[in-house]
Amino acid sequence: MPTVNTPCKEEPGLLVPLISLDACEGKGPCVDVCPYDVLAMSPISDEQFRELSFIGKLKTRVHGREKAYVLHEDQCHACGLCVTACPERAIKLIRKK
């Protein structure tokens, strides 16, 4: 596990990132800043693309149909770095159900 100088608020997996695919522009700073490799960039599926709003579809096309995804939610320590790094404010931390 990596050494992190950011105070983590929770045990791993209690809170997880929730990403709004409509708001995410796929720029990737959230992926780069996460010390636990919780997030990854990936192309959006055709089904997910169809579910986006008109504005969400425009943003997605402009940014190459890439979106941030939660890859390892069980590794999230709720440090909030991804939330603050996202320029679109597309990420929030929620309690895992």
Order of alpha helices (4+ residues) and beta strands (2+ residues): beta-alpha-beta-alpha-alpha-beta-alpha-beta
